[in-house]
Each structure stands twice: as structure tokens, then as C-alpha cells.
């Protein structure tokens, strides 16, 4: 049984009602538990947990320091192409948007790498593409990974879902991690946001995580896009997915993020649900209490004020100096971006913030560092 079979047993409406019916007694039981279940997580993301945010923040900081020390890992995204065959109504790369489309060639990729290296000692890079398997598929990705491998200790991708054998192929080329966002676990509403293209196939995307696990990836990253459906129900479904993957593929590391919709060029999509900073903090704390070993990422989608506040309260990974357009570091300038970033500080400025709070910046992936030391 894969996760698609498991999640089909859940009713979105039933889960939603159960979350909102959580009581203060449920929250207190969750806070006092030594090991927290999905039922405990449900209480921690409920409205009933809002008066307990300070207590949750203290516990989140304690667990994070216990597992990761006073460290924040830095990574940087490198967008390879904005070409996409999907129509996603919330995305700047959507096929229907009238923007200039580019796919970086090897010379341009190396220009971008040189510019990234000039920004800081980044060792963890995330390669991002639109979903265009014909022109930027596994062969293109393999060449890009082999090209940049000498310059980075950890290479991740955020691309279209691939076949199991394609994930294995990229691992052999030097891939360490895959980040994939289901966007929403509400199957009935999923196609409203993804009406055309391969991304409209809900099951194919959902099953990608099992394919990653079977391929033996070092790390898998999950996420939902906040603003599409009820965020409390979506993050509960994601926690359920996480638990399933951890049991099935226990040797794999896991990372999680919860990006909120940002403005972009093209079609103007207004979020159906608005998550306030206080609520995003609640979700972050809830996941840390649910799984103290989980890596939690905040990208430059979030404001510098929020990222500064969360840096010591549960986050383990921050992007810095990010560009969300292919060629944005050296080749092109801000005309092709997927979304407008919210924290435009340089890596040095973000590093100064981290150090001011008594934390250390880790430029490389600490899991790989531990493997090397052993």
C-alpha cells in the first residue's frame, strides 16, 4: 500500500472538523506528551493552541538546539529554466503567462555558479526548473548536476516528478535531495489550481515521494502551498504523509517547508486563505514538537522580520541572496522571476543577523559532513 491508498481513507471534511473541535485539554495533553502522535499534532495546529504559542516556541527552541545546536544552514536556489508545460493559476511560470522563456545552457549555468560563489561560501545549492520534461528533462538535469558537482557539497533539485529509475540516475550523477510540493492534499480541489499539464495529475505527483524513497535519496523535502485550501487541514495531511514516509523509508532524511503565495507576473491570483505570521509560527512550532529531528526551511518568500524572529525558534535552513529567475545572478536581471521575493538582503546581511543572535552559519550540509568525518 502506497500513500495514495492510505490518504484515500481520510475525509478532508472530517479531518477539518476534528481539528477545529480540538480543546485546550487536547492541546495540554499534546504539550505534555513525551512522544507526539498525529492526534497530538492535530491539537497543536488547531485554534485551541493559539494561547499556548509562547510555550510552544520555548519547546521548539529547546528541541532544535538539542538536535542541531545553535546552527542555521544556508542554501541558495539556482533557477535553470522558467519554461513550463503546466497551467498553474498561482505561478509566474504558468504556460499561459506571456513572459520570455529561457533554458540556461552550460556556459550560462557556469556564469551563474561563478556569481553565486562570489556571494558567499555556499555549498548547498537547489536547482529549480519549471516543468518542461521535453527540453529540461532528466538528461538536461543530469548534465547540470555533473557540471556543478565540483563546486558544491550538496545538490538538491525542485523539478517535475520523475520516474524511480530517473531519480536513481540523478543520484548516481551526484544528486543528494529532492524537494517536491504537493501544493494541496485536497484531491477534489486540486485540479482547480492545476487545470492543464502533467501537474494536473494528482496521483502521479503524490506517488512521486514513494518513487524517491525507493530510489534511495539521501533527503526528501515536502511542502504545501499556503493560500489554496484550509492550511490546518493541508499541513495535517502533510504530517500524515511525513509519518508514512519515515516508516517506509527510514534511512532517508526529511525536510519540510510551508511557502505562502507571493505576487508574480501574469495572471493575478488572490489566495483563498490568508495565513498570518502568528499562524505560520504556530505551524513551525507544531512540526518541531511533532518531530524534533526534522529539518525546517524558510525561504526568501517570507519577510526579513519574520525570518529573523524564527531563526532561533525552530528553523534549521534559510536561503539567502536568492534570485527566482533563470540567469538572475549574472545572465539576466529580474525579468523572468517565478515570484517576487520578500527578503532581499545579501547573504552577508543574513549571516550578520544569525551571528547577532548567537548562532553559527553552516554553509555545507551537516549530514554529509558527519558522513565524511566518520
C-alpha positions in Angstrom: 0.0 0.0 0.0 1.5 3.4 -1.0 0.5 6.7 0.5 -2.2 7.3 -2.2 -4.0 4.2 -0.8 -3.6 5.5 2.8 -4.8 9.1 2.2 -7.8 7.8 0.3 -9.1 6.5 3.7 -9.2 10.1 5.1 -12.1 12.5 4.6 -10.9 16.1 4.2 -14.1 17.4 5.8 -13.9 15.0 8.7 -10.2 15.9 9.4 -11.0 19.6 9.2 -13.9 19.4 11.6 -11.8 17.4 14.1 -9.0 19.9 14.0 -11.4 22.8 14.7 -13.1 20.8 17.5 -9.8 20.4 19.4 -9.9 21.7 23.0 -7.5 23.2 25.4 -7.3 19.8 27.2 -6.2 18.3 23.9 -3.5 20.9 23.5 -2.2 20.4 27.0 -2.0 16.7 26.5 0.0 17.3 23.4 2.4 19.6 25.1 2.9 17.2 28.0 3.4 14.1 25.8 6.9 12.6 25.6 6.3 11.4 22.0 3.7 13.2 19.9 1.3 11.4 17.6 -0.8 12.7 14.7 -3.6 13.3 17.2 -1.3 15.5 19.3 -0.2 17.3 16.1 -3.8 18.0 15.2 -4.3 19.7 18.6 -1.1 21.8 18.2 -2.2 23.3 14.8 -5.8 23.9 16.0 -7.2 27.3 17.0 -7.3 26.0 20.6 -3.4 26.0 20.6 -3.1 29.8 19.9 -2.9 30.8 23.6 0.0 28.3 24.1 2.3 29.8 21.4 4.8 31.1 23.8 5.1 27.7 25.5 5.3 26.0 22.0 8.1 28.4 21.0 10.2 27.6 24.1 9.9 23.9 23.4 10.6 24.3 19.7 13.8 26.2 20.5 14.9 23.6 23.1 14.3 20.7 20.7 16.1 22.4 17.8 19.1 23.3 19.8 19.2 19.8 21.3 19.2 18.2 17.8 21.0 20.8 15.7 22.9 23.0 18.1 22.9 26.8 17.5 23.3 26.5 13.8 21.5 27.6 10.6 22.3 26.0 7.3 22.5 28.4 4.3 21.4 27.3 0.8 20.8 29.2 -2.4 18.5 28.3 -5.4 19.7 28.3 -9.0 16.8 28.6 -11.4 17.8 26.8 -14.7 14.6 27.5 -16.7 11.3 29.1 -16.5 9.9 27.0 -19.4 6.9 25.1 -18.2 4.2 23.0 -19.8 1.7 23.3 -16.9 -1.0 25.8 -16.3 -1.0 26.6 -12.5 -3.1 29.6 -11.8 -0.9 30.9 -9.0 2.5 30.6 -10.6 4.5 33.1 -12.6 5.9 30.3 -14.8 2.5 29.1 -15.9 2.3 28.1 -19.5 -0.4 30.8 -20.2 1.7 33.7 -18.9 3.2 35.8 -21.6 6.8 36.0 -20.4 10.2 35.4 -22.0 11.2 31.7 -21.7 14.8 30.6 -21.4 16.7 27.4 -20.6 20.2 28.0 -19.4 23.0 26.3 -21.4 26.2 25.0 -19.8 28.1 28.2 -20.3 25.3 30.3 -18.7 25.0 27.8 -15.8 28.7 28.2 -15.0 28.3 32.0 -15.2 25.6 31.7 -12.5 27.7 29.4 -10.4 30.6 31.9 -10.5 28.3 34.7 -9.4 26.8 32.5 -6.6 30.3 31.7 -5.3 31.1 35.4 -5.2 28.1 35.9 -2.9 29.4 33.6 -0.2 30.8 30.1 0.5 27.6 28.3 -0.5 28.0 24.5 -0.5 24.3 23.6 -0.6 22.6 24.5 -3.9 19.0 23.9 -5.0 18.4 23.5 -8.8 14.9 24.7 -9.8 13.1 24.4 -13.1 9.6 24.9 -14.5 8.1 21.6 -15.5 9.2 21.0 -19.1 10.3 17.4 -19.4 10.8 17.6 -23.2 13.5 20.3 -23.1 14.6 20.3 -19.5 14.1 16.6 -18.5 16.3 14.1 -16.8 19.1 14.3 -19.4 19.4 18.0 -19.0 19.3 17.8 -15.2 22.0 15.1 -15.2 24.3 17.2 -17.3 23.7 20.2 -15.0 24.4 18.2 -11.8 27.6 16.7 -13.2 28.7 20.2 -14.3 28.3 21.9 -11.0 29.2 18.9 -8.7 32.8 20.0 -8.3 31.7 23.4 -6.8 29.1 22.2 -4.2 29.0 19.5 -1.5 25.2 19.1 -1.6 23.0 19.3 -4.7 19.2 19.3 -4.5 16.5 19.7 -7.1 13.0 21.1 -7.3 11.6 19.9 -10.6 8.8 17.9 -12.2 8.1 14.5 -10.6 10.3 11.8 -12.2 10.3 8.1 -12.6 12.1 5.9 -10.0 14.8 5.0 -12.4 15.3 8.6 -13.2 15.8 9.6 -9.6 18.4 6.7 -9.3 20.1 8.1 -12.4 20.4 11.5 -10.9 21.6 10.1 -7.6 24.4 8.4 -9.5 25.3 11.8 -11.0 25.6 13.4 -7.6 22.1 14.4 -6.5 21.6 14.4 -2.7 18.0 15.6 -2.2 14.6 16.3 -3.9 12.1 18.9 -2.9 8.6 18.4 -4.2 5.4 20.3 -3.2 2.1 18.6 -3.4 0.7 22.2 -3.2 -2.6 20.9 -1.7 -3.7 17.5 -0.5 -7.4 18.3 -1.3 -7.9 16.0 -4.2 -11.3 17.3 -5.1 -10.0 20.9 -5.4 -6.5 20.1 -6.8 -7.4 20.4 -10.4 -9.0 23.8 -9.9 -5.4 25.1 -9.4 -3.8 22.8 -11.9 -6.2 22.5 -14.9 -3.7 21.6 -17.6 -0.4 19.8 -18.0 1.2 16.8 -16.2 0.9 18.6 -12.9 -2.9 18.2 -13.1 -2.3 14.5 -12.4 -2.8 14.5 -8.6 -1.9 10.8 -8.2 1.3 10.9 -10.2 2.6 13.8 -8.2 1.6 12.2 -4.8 3.2 8.9 -5.7 6.5 10.7 -6.6 7.5 10.6 -2.9 7.4 6.8 -2.9 9.4 6.7 -6.0 12.0 9.0 -4.3 12.1 6.7 -1.3 12.6 3.6 -3.4 15.4 5.3 -5.3 17.3 5.7 -2.1 17.6 9.5 -1.9 19.6 11.0 1.0 16.9 13.6 1.7 13.3 14.3 0.7 11.6 17.6 1.1 7.8 18.0 1.4 5.6 21.1 1.4 2.2 22.6 0.8 1.5 26.0 -0.8 -0.3 28.1 1.8 -3.2 30.1 0.3 -5.0 27.4 -1.7 -7.1 25.5 0.8 -7.6 25.4 4.6 -4.0 25.4 5.8 -4.7 23.5 9.0 -6.1 20.5 7.1 -3.4 20.7 4.5 -0.5 20.6 7.0 -2.1 17.8 8.9 -2.3 15.8 5.7 1.4 16.6 5.1 2.3 15.5 8.6 0.5 12.2 7.9 2.5 11.9 4.7 5.7 12.6 6.5 5.0 9.8 9.1 4.2 7.4 6.4 7.5 8.1 4.5 9.5 7.9 7.7 8.2 4.4 8.4 8.6 3.2 4.8 12.0 4.8 4.0 13.5 5.2 7.5 17.1 5.7 6.2 16.1 8.9 4.4 16.3 12.4 6.0 13.3 14.7 5.7 12.8 18.4 5.3 9.6 20.4 5.3 8.5 23.9 4.4 5.2 25.8 4.1 5.6 28.6 1.4 2.9 31.3 1.3 1.7 32.5 -2.1 3.6 35.6 -3.3 2.8 38.1 -6.0 4.1 37.2 -9.5 3.9 38.4 -13.1 1.0 37.3 -15.3 -2.4 36.0 -14.0 -3.4 37.7 -10.8 -4.3 35.0 -8.2 -5.8 36.0 -4.9 -5.2 33.5 -2.2 -8.3 31.7 -0.9 -6.9 31.5 2.6 -4.6 34.0 4.3 -2.2 32.7 6.9 -0.9 35.4 9.2 2.7 35.4 10.7 1.4 34.2 14.0 -0.3 31.2 12.4 2.8 30.3 10.3 4.8 30.4 13.6 2.3 28.0 15.1 2.7 25.5 12.3 6.5 25.8 12.5 6.5 25.1 16.3 3.9 22.3 15.9 6.1 20.5 13.4 9.2 20.8 15.6 7.3 19.4 18.6 5.9 16.6 16.3 9.4 15.7 15.0 12.5 17.1 16.7 14.8 15.7 14.0 13.0 17.3 11.1 14.8 20.0 9.0 12.6 23.1 8.6 13.2 25.6 5.9 12.2 29.3 5.5 12.8 30.8 2.1 13.0 34.4 1.0 9.3 34.3 0.3 9.0 35.4 4.0 9.8 38.8 5.3 13.1 39.6 6.9 11.3 40.4 10.2 9.6 37.0 10.3 12.8 35.1 9.3 14.8 37.0 12.0 12.2 36.1 14.6 12.1 32.4 13.6 15.8 31.9 13.2 16.3 30.7 16.8 12.9 29.2 17.3 12.9 26.1 15.2 14.2 26.8 11.7 17.3 24.9 10.6 17.7 26.2 7.0 17.5 29.6 5.3 18.0 30.7 1.8 19.9 34.0 1.3 20.6 36.3 -1.6 18.0 34.3 -3.7 17.0 35.0 -7.3 13.9 33.3 -8.6 14.6 33.9 -12.2 16.8 31.8 -14.5 20.0 33.6 -15.0 19.1 36.1 -12.3 22.6 36.1 -10.6 24.6 37.0 -13.8 23.0 36.3 -17.1 19.6 38.1 -16.9 18.1 40.6 -14.5 14.8 40.1 -12.8 12.6 39.8 -15.9 11.9 36.1 -15.6 11.2 35.6 -11.9 8.7 33.0 -10.6 7.6 35.2 -7.7 8.7 38.4 -6.1 11.0 37.7 -3.1 10.2 39.2 0.3 13.7 39.2 1.9 16.1 40.9 -0.5 19.1 41.0 1.9 22.5 39.8 0.8 24.0 36.6 2.3 26.4 38.7 4.4 23.4 40.7 5.9 21.5 37.5 6.7 24.7 35.9 8.2 25.2 39.0 10.4 21.6 38.6 11.7 22.2 35.0 12.5 25.5 35.7 14.3 23.9 38.6 16.3 21.5 36.0 17.7 24.4 33.9 18.9 24.1 31.3 16.1 26.6 29.9 13.6 26.1 29.8 9.9 26.6 26.4 8.3 27.4 26.7 4.6 27.5 23.0 3.9 25.1 20.1 4.6 25.9 18.9 8.1 24.6 15.4 7.4 27.2 14.9 4.7 29.8 16.5 6.9 29.1 13.9 9.6 29.4 11.1 7.0 32.8 12.5 5.8 34.1 12.7 9.4 33.2 9.1 10.1 
